[in-house]
Amino acid sequence: MHHLKFALCLFVVCMVGCEDSSSSNSQAVKSEQSKSTLTADVSINATAYIPPQCFTDPVADGVEHNPCYVCHTPSKEPNFLNDIDVQLSYVFPESGLKNKWDNIFKDRSEEIKAISDESIISYVRTDNYFNKDGEIAIKKRLESVPDSWDRNKNGRWDGFIPDVYFNFDDLGFDHDPKGAYTGWRVYAYYPFPGAFLPTNGATDDVMMRLPEAFRNNEAGDFDLAIYRTNFAILESLMNERDVTIPPVDETYLKVDLDKDGKLAIATNIKYEWDPRSSKNMSYVGMARVLLERGDIHLAARLLPEGTEFLHSVRYIDIDGDQTKMATRMKELRYSRKNSWRNYYQLRTIVTKETKERHDFPERTKVVIGNMEDGMNTPHGWTYQGFIEDAVGDLRPQTYEETYACLGCHGYVGASNDTTISFTRKFKETSYKEGWYHWSERGVEGIADPIREDGHGEYAYYLQHNPTGNEYRDNEEVLNKFFTKEGQAKAEMFEQLKNDISVLLMPSSERAIALNKAYKVIVDEQSYRLGREPVLNARDKVLKEVELEGDTGITEILSYY
């Protein structure tokens, strides 16, 4: 079986007009861009969906580390990809045995030194999503699509056009400049352990939008109460638990949300879904009508067709001694669920994957799609992305750049309907019920989430990965939580219980260095060689692995 580690898509940007920008980088940019055009349906790295983390040697001096479990784990239905075998061996196709992520082996120290702190701080505080007129810059460009971006040469952009304004109200809903709802809703969540922790390179946020039917009443008019209720129903289904809600009139909604046998005022969504035992749930408003007609679907741990996600990845800003999300985007990622897959179909996808990996180990993953329309997974999703060009503006990702992000979406045991963040959303008992943006409030004072086995999630991760990342090279985290002899510092783990920021957020010095390191990659436009900010050449990553070779891990761990 061929399974993949969580594909890190952290993207950094080049600096515009920076006093330290070097003209020597221009040749590297031209060299990379000349190898393939932006619209070409090619992937120089045939296994770009296998991220560099997968090549990590998890054993050092006889000491075993296991960063793999957070992605490859005993899964929960309807994710039938129980991929614990990846913890134990390098299960790659034959063409993927050589590590092609050359950027992670490069020493960037000289390039980093050449960039001043002042210039990089100024740069990350410069907005590259909105232009000086308050318009979405990438949207303006796509509406008059450049010929070099128009893959099918039909004069228009056929893919997603960004339309979130980051103008969130007290309930987390986004509004356009005229005050109208865009449909997007932002939420706070626990960052995924490992590469996605800000201490390892970037901050990020996630917005979600449900189809229009979920926003409207049965007459077809927008109804905020209905939209909020449908979000709560979905949160209940995705997490298989009850969810507390503001009081709503079930008589108007025509759904017994709290399952008390009558239509009255409900204050919670009761999770009770088992069709085999005639236990069903329902959405409300127009979505209820479409559900009853069979035009949309509902199931535990599955999102309805038409669901969209928007995920911005950003630099790290400095605020005195604290660090936080920066204004400037490194990347903007988009996904949309186009069609429904039931449990049987999802199991069949895994069965076919298993058989193909066994019968044809030399084959690489085939992904249908292109840079303009997006790339499709067999699970019914389309993924697309925008990344910074050599002058700091967002541009569409190439085929290969998006291909590199598809390893985690649907091909790891920890995902739910190919996604991760929504099941990690803060519960409704949190600040603003978890519906807010990181620019409003950071992770300071947030307690370590408790795993199903009773351990704090981040503390558990540190116990098995003392540097807080897959590469064992985050010395700041290591020195903060462990002594030189490798003993855990009890006072720091005690602090982590009630404040995850002590782990998640880097020092200002580290944040500045990470920002600079990634700027170098963007200047080169060498994303296909690795997109992570590397401060020093990584010596704990293998340049080549043996087919089915042992990782050295002996104890299988669970994400849950």
C-alpha positions in Angstrom: 0.0 0.0 0.0 1.3 3.4 -0.9 0.5 6.1 1.6 1.8 9.6 2.1 2.9 11.8 4.8 1.0 15.0 5.3 2.0 17.3 2.4 3.4 20.5 3.8 2.4 23.4 1.7 4.0 26.4 3.4 4.9 29.1 0.8 7.2 32.1 1.2 7.5 35.2 -0.8 10.1 37.3 -2.5 10.6 40.9 -1.5 9.6 43.8 -3.7 12.0 46.8 -3.7 13.8 45.4 -0.7 17.1 47.0 -0.1 18.6 43.5 0.2 17.1 42.0 -3.0 19.9 40.8 -5.1 19.9 41.0 -8.9 21.9 37.7 -8.9 18.6 36.0 -8.1 17.1 37.0 -11.4 19.1 34.3 -13.3 17.9 31.6 -10.9 14.3 32.8 -11.5 14.6 32.7 -15.3 16.3 29.3 -15.0 13.4 27.8 -13.1 10.7 29.4 -15.2 12.3 28.4 -18.4 12.0 24.7 -17.5 8.3 24.8 -17.8 5.6 27.4 -18.6 3.0 28.2 -16.0 0.3 26.4 -17.9 2.1 23.2 -18.8 0.5 20.0 -17.6 3.8 18.5 -16.5 5.5 17.4 -13.3 9.3 17.1 -13.4 9.1 15.3 -10.1 6.8 12.4 -10.8 6.3 11.8 -7.1 5.9 15.4 -6.0 3.0 14.3 -3.9 5.4 12.6 -1.5 6.6 15.5 0.8 10.2 15.8 2.1 9.0 14.8 5.6 8.6 11.3 4.3 12.4 11.0 3.8 13.2 11.8 7.4 15.4 9.3 9.3 13.4 9.0 12.6 16.2 7.2 14.6 19.2 9.1 16.0 21.8 7.5 18.2 19.5 4.7 18.9 16.7 7.0 20.0 13.4 6.6 18.2 11.3 9.5 17.1 7.9 9.1 15.4 6.5 12.1 13.6 4.6 9.9 11.2 1.6 9.0 13.5 -0.1 12.3 13.2 -0.8 11.6 9.5 -0.6 7.8 9.2 -2.8 6.3 11.8 -5.6 3.9 12.5 -8.3 5.9 10.7 -12.0 6.5 11.4 -14.8 5.6 8.9 -15.5 6.7 6.3 -11.7 7.2 5.9 -10.8 3.6 5.3 -7.2 4.3 4.8 -5.7 2.6 7.9 -2.1 3.4 7.0 -0.1 2.6 10.1 2.3 0.6 7.8 3.8 3.9 6.8 5.1 4.4 10.3 7.2 1.2 9.9 8.5 1.4 6.4 9.2 3.6 3.4 6.4 2.5 1.2 7.2 4.5 -1.9 6.8 3.7 -5.6 10.2 2.8 -7.2 10.5 6.1 -8.9 10.1 8.0 -5.7 13.0 6.4 -3.7 15.3 9.3 -4.5 14.7 12.5 -2.6 14.1 15.2 -5.2 13.5 18.0 -2.6 17.0 19.6 -3.1 16.2 22.8 -1.3 16.1 21.2 2.1 19.8 20.2 1.7 21.0 23.7 0.9 22.7 26.0 3.4 20.9 29.3 3.2 22.9 31.1 5.9 24.7 33.5 3.6 21.5 34.5 1.8 19.7 35.0 5.1 22.5 37.2 6.4 22.2 39.4 3.3 18.7 40.4 4.2 18.2 43.0 6.9 15.7 42.6 9.7 14.0 45.9 8.9 13.4 45.1 5.3 11.9 41.7 5.9 9.6 43.0 8.7 8.4 45.8 6.4 7.8 43.3 3.7 5.7 40.8 5.7 3.5 43.7 6.8 2.8 44.8 3.2 -0.6 43.5 1.9 -0.4 41.5 -1.3 -4.0 40.4 -1.3 -5.7 43.8 -1.5 -4.4 46.5 -3.8 -4.2 50.2 -2.8 -7.8 50.7 -3.8 -9.0 48.0 -1.5 -9.7 45.6 -4.3 -8.7 41.9 -4.3 -5.6 42.1 -6.5 -5.6 38.5 -7.7 -9.3 38.8 -8.5 -8.7 41.9 -10.7 -6.0 40.1 -12.6 -8.1 36.9 -13.1 -11.0 38.9 -14.4 -8.8 40.1 -17.2 -6.7 37.0 -17.3 -3.1 37.4 -18.7 -2.5 35.3 -21.7 0.3 33.5 -19.9 -2.2 32.2 -17.3 -4.9 31.3 -19.8 -4.2 27.6 -20.3 -7.0 26.9 -22.8 -6.7 30.3 -24.5 -10.5 31.1 -24.3 -9.9 34.6 -22.9 -11.3 33.9 -19.4 -10.2 32.2 -16.2 -12.2 29.0 -15.7 -10.9 28.2 -12.2 -11.7 29.7 -8.7 -11.5 33.5 -8.4 -10.8 34.6 -4.7 -13.7 36.5 -3.3 -13.2 36.6 0.5 -12.8 40.1 2.0 -11.5 39.2 5.5 -14.2 41.5 6.8 -15.6 39.2 9.5 -18.4 40.1 11.9 -18.9 38.9 15.5 -20.2 35.5 14.2 -17.2 35.0 11.9 -19.2 35.7 8.7 -17.4 37.6 5.9 -18.9 40.7 4.2 -18.0 42.4 1.0 -17.4 46.2 0.8 -21.1 46.9 0.4 -21.9 44.9 3.5 -23.4 41.8 1.8 -22.5 38.3 3.0 -20.0 36.5 0.8 -20.9 33.1 2.4 -17.4 32.6 3.8 -17.1 31.9 7.6 -13.8 31.9 9.4 -13.0 29.6 12.3 -10.2 29.1 14.9 -8.6 25.7 15.2 -5.7 23.7 16.7 -2.8 23.8 14.2 -1.8 20.4 13.0 1.2 19.0 14.9 4.5 19.2 13.1 5.2 21.3 10.1 2.0 23.4 10.3 3.0 24.8 13.7 4.0 28.4 13.3 7.3 27.8 15.0 8.2 25.8 12.0 7.7 28.4 9.4 4.3 30.0 8.8 1.0 31.1 10.1 -2.3 30.2 8.4 -6.1 30.6 8.6 -9.1 28.8 7.1 -12.5 29.9 5.9 -15.4 27.7 4.9 -18.4 28.3 2.7 -21.5 26.0 2.4 -23.6 26.0 -0.8 -26.4 28.5 -1.2 -29.1 26.1 -0.3 -27.6 25.9 3.2 -27.8 29.7 3.6 -31.4 30.1 2.5 -34.9 29.3 3.9 -37.4 27.2 2.0 -38.6 30.3 0.1 -35.1 30.7 -1.3 -34.2 33.8 0.8 -31.0 34.2 2.8 -31.6 33.4 6.5 -28.7 33.9 8.9 -30.2 31.7 11.6 -30.6 28.9 9.1 -27.0 29.2 7.9 -25.7 29.2 11.5 -27.8 26.2 12.3 -26.6 24.3 9.3 -23.0 25.0 10.3 -23.8 23.6 13.8 -25.4 20.5 12.3 -22.3 19.9 10.2 -20.0 20.4 13.1 -22.0 17.8 15.0 -21.8 15.3 12.1 -18.1 15.8 11.4 -17.2 15.3 15.1 -19.9 12.8 16.0 -21.0 14.7 19.1 -23.7 17.0 20.4 -23.3 20.7 19.7 -24.8 23.5 21.8 -26.5 26.3 19.7 -28.4 29.5 20.4 -32.2 28.9 20.8 -34.0 28.2 17.6 -37.6 27.4 16.7 -37.8 23.9 15.4 -41.4 24.5 14.3 -40.1 27.0 11.7 -37.2 24.7 10.8 -39.4 21.5 10.6 -36.6 19.5 12.1 -36.3 18.0 15.6 -32.7 19.1 16.2 -32.4 18.0 19.9 -34.2 14.7 19.2 -36.7 15.1 22.1 -39.6 14.0 20.0 -41.3 17.3 19.5 -40.9 20.6 17.6 -40.1 23.3 20.1 -37.2 25.6 21.1 -33.9 23.7 20.7 -30.6 24.7 22.3 -28.5 21.9 21.0 -27.9 19.6 18.1 -28.2 16.0 19.2 -25.8 13.7 17.3 -27.8 10.6 16.5 -27.0 9.2 13.1 -27.3 5.5 12.2 -29.4 4.9 9.1 -29.3 1.1 9.7 -31.2 1.7 12.9 -33.5 4.3 11.4 -31.6 7.1 13.2 -31.2 10.1 10.9 -30.4 13.8 11.0 -31.3 16.6 8.7 -30.1 20.0 7.6 -32.6 22.9 7.7 -34.0 25.4 5.3 -33.7 24.9 1.6 -31.0 22.3 2.3 -33.6 20.2 4.1 -35.8 20.2 1.0 -33.0 19.2 -1.3 -31.9 16.5 1.2 -35.4 15.0 1.1 -35.4 15.1 -2.7 -32.0 13.3 -2.8 -30.3 16.3 -4.5 -27.8 16.6 -1.6 -26.5 14.1 0.9 -25.8 13.8 4.6 -23.5 11.3 6.5 -21.3 11.3 9.5 -17.8 12.7 8.9 -18.6 13.8 5.4 -19.1 17.3 4.1 -22.0 18.1 1.7 -21.3 18.5 -2.0 -20.6 22.1 -2.8 -18.6 22.8 0.4 -15.6 25.1 -0.2 -12.5 25.9 1.9 -10.1 28.8 1.5 -6.8 28.6 3.3 -4.2 31.4 3.4 -0.7 30.7 4.4 1.3 33.7 5.7 4.5 35.0 7.1 5.1 35.5 10.8 5.0 39.1 12.1 6.8 40.6 15.1 4.9 42.4 17.9 7.5 43.4 20.5 8.5 40.1 22.1 5.5 38.3 20.6 5.0 36.8 17.2 1.7 36.7 15.3 0.1 36.2 11.8 1.5 38.6 9.2 -0.5 40.5 6.7 1.4 39.2 3.6 0.2 35.9 2.1 2.6 33.3 1.0 -0.1 31.2 -0.6 -3.8 31.0 -1.0 -5.3 27.5 -1.3 -8.8 26.6 -2.4 -10.8 23.4 -2.5 -14.3 22.5 -3.4 -16.3 19.2 -3.0 -17.9 18.7 -6.4 -19.6 15.4 -6.0 -20.8 12.9 -3.3 -19.1 9.7 -2.4 -20.9 7.3 -0.1 -19.1 5.0 2.4 -19.0 2.1 -0.1 -17.5 4.2 -2.8 -14.9 5.6 -0.4 -13.9 2.1 0.6 -13.6 1.1 -3.0 -11.2 4.0 -3.6 -8.9 2.6 -0.9 -9.3 -1.0 -2.1 -8.2 0.1 -5.6 -5.3 2.1 -4.2 -4.1 -0.9 -2.2 -4.3 -3.3 -5.1 -2.5 -0.9 -7.5 0.3 -0.3 -5.1 0.7 -4.0 -4.6 0.4 -5.1 -8.2 2.2 -2.1 -9.8 4.8 -0.7 -7.3 6.5 1.3 -10.1 3.4 3.4 -10.9 3.0 6.9 -9.6 -0.2 8.6 -8.6 -2.3 9.9 -11.5 -4.1 13.2 -10.9 -6.6 14.5 -13.4 -6.8 18.3 -13.9 -4.7 21.3 -14.7 -3.5 24.6 -13.2 -6.6 26.6 -14.4 -9.5 24.3 -13.6 -7.8 22.7 -10.6 -6.8 19.1 -9.8 -9.3 16.4 -8.9 -9.1 13.6 -6.3 -11.2 10.4 -6.7 -13.0 11.5 -3.5 -14.9 14.2 -5.4 -12.8 17.2 -4.5 -11.0 19.8 -6.6 -7.9 21.6 -5.3 -6.3 24.7 -6.6 -3.8 27.2 -5.4 -2.2 30.6 -5.8 1.4 31.4 -4.8 3.8 34.3 -4.9 5.6 35.1 -8.0 9.1 36.6 -8.2 7.9 40.2 -7.6 5.6 39.3 -4.6 2.2 39.1 -6.3 0.0 36.1 -6.1 -0.1 33.9 -9.3 -1.8 30.6 -10.1 0.2 27.5 -9.1 1.6 25.3 -11.8 0.4 21.8 -12.3 3.4 20.4 -10.4 3.0 22.9 -7.5 -0.6 21.9 -6.9 0.3 18.2 -7.5 2.7 18.5 -4.6 -0.1 19.4 -2.2 -2.4 16.5 -3.1 -0.6 13.8 -1.1 -2.4 14.7 2.2 -5.8 15.2 0.7 -7.4 11.9 0.9 -4.3 9.8 1.2 -3.6 9.9 4.9 -5.4 8.1 7.8 -5.9 11.3 9.8 -8.0 13.2 7.3 -11.8 13.5 7.3 -13.3 13.7 3.8 -9.8 14.7 2.6 -9.7 17.6 5.0 -8.1 18.3 8.4 -8.8 21.6 10.0 -12.6 21.6 10.5 -12.6 18.7 12.9 -9.9 20.6 14.8 -12.1 23.7 15.2 -12.4 25.1 18.7 -15.6 23.9 20.3 -18.6 26.1 20.8 -17.7 26.6 24.4 -14.6 28.6 23.3 -14.4 32.3 22.6 -17.1 33.3 20.1 -17.9 29.6 19.7 -14.6 29.2 17.8 -15.8 31.4 14.9 -13.2 34.1 14.7 -10.0 35.0 12.8 -6.5 34.8 14.3 -6.0 38.5 13.7 -8.6 39.1 16.4 -7.1 36.7 18.9 -4.1 34.5 18.9 -3.4 31.1 20.6 -2.2 32.6 23.8 -4.0 31.2 26.8 -5.5 28.3 24.8 -5.2 24.9 26.7 -3.5 21.9 25.1 -6.3 19.8 23.6 -6.9 16.4 25.2 -6.5 13.3 23.1 -8.8 10.3 23.3 -6.3 8.6 25.5 -6.3 11.5 28.0 -2.9 13.0 27.0 -2.4 16.6 25.9 -2.0 16.5 22.2 1.0 18.8 21.8 2.7 17.4 24.9 2.3 13.9 23.5 3.8 15.1 20.2 6.8 16.6 21.9 7.4 13.4 23.9 7.8 11.6 20.6 9.3 14.5 18.6 11.3 16.7 21.0 12.1 19.4 18.4 8.4 19.9 17.6 8.9 19.0 13.9 9.6 16.1 11.6 13.2 17.0 10.9 14.5 17.2 14.4 16.1 20.6 13.7 14.0 23.1 15.7 16.6 23.7 18.4 14.5 26.5 19.9 11.7 24.1 20.8 14.1 21.4 21.9 16.0 23.8 24.3 12.7 25.2 25.6 11.2 21.9 26.6 14.2 19.6 27.3 17.5 19.8 29.1 20.8 19.1 27.4 20.6 15.6 28.8 17.2 15.1 27.1 15.1 15.3 30.2 11.7 17.0 29.9 11.4 20.3 31.7 8.4 19.8 34.0 7.7 23.5 34.4 7.4 24.0 30.6 5.1 21.1 30.1 3.0 22.4 32.9 2.8 25.7 31.2 1.9 24.1 27.9 -1.2 22.5 29.5 -2.8 25.9 29.7 -1.0 27.9 27.0 -0.1 26.3 23.7 1.5 29.5 22.5 4.7 28.5 24.4 5.2 25.8 21.8 3.4 27.1 18.7 4.8 30.6 18.4 8.5 31.1 17.6 10.7 33.8 19.1 11.0 37.0 17.1 14.6 36.1 16.2 13.5 32.7 14.8 10.5 34.2 13.0 12.7 36.7 11.2 15.1 34.1 10.1 12.4 31.8 8.8 10.8 34.7 6.9 14.2 35.4 5.3 14.9 31.8 4.4 11.7 31.4 2.5 12.1 34.7 0.7 15.2 33.2 -0.9 13.2 30.3 -2.3 10.6 32.7 -3.7 13.3 34.8 -5.3 14.4 31.7 -7.0 10.9 30.5 -7.8 12.2 27.1 -6.9 9.1 25.7 -5.2 9.4 22.4 -7.0 12.6 21.8 -5.2 11.1 22.3 -1.8 8.9 25.0 -0.2 10.0 25.1 3.4 12.1 27.7 5.1 15.4 25.9 5.8 17.8 27.8 8.1 20.6 25.1 7.8 21.0 22.1 5.5 19.0 19.3 7.0 21.2 16.4 7.8 18.5 14.2 9.4 16.8 13.7 6.0 17.7 10.8 3.7 18.6 11.6 0.1 17.4 8.1 -0.9 15.5 5.3 0.8 15.3 1.6 0.1 12.2 0.1 -1.4 10.1 -1.1 1.6 13.0 -0.2 3.8 12.4 0.0 7.6 12.1 3.4 9.1 13.4 2.2 12.4 10.2 3.0 14.2 9.0 0.0 16.4 6.1 1.5 18.3 3.0 2.3 16.4 1.2 5.4 17.6 -2.3 6.9 16.9 -3.3 10.4 15.9 -6.4 10.0 18.0 
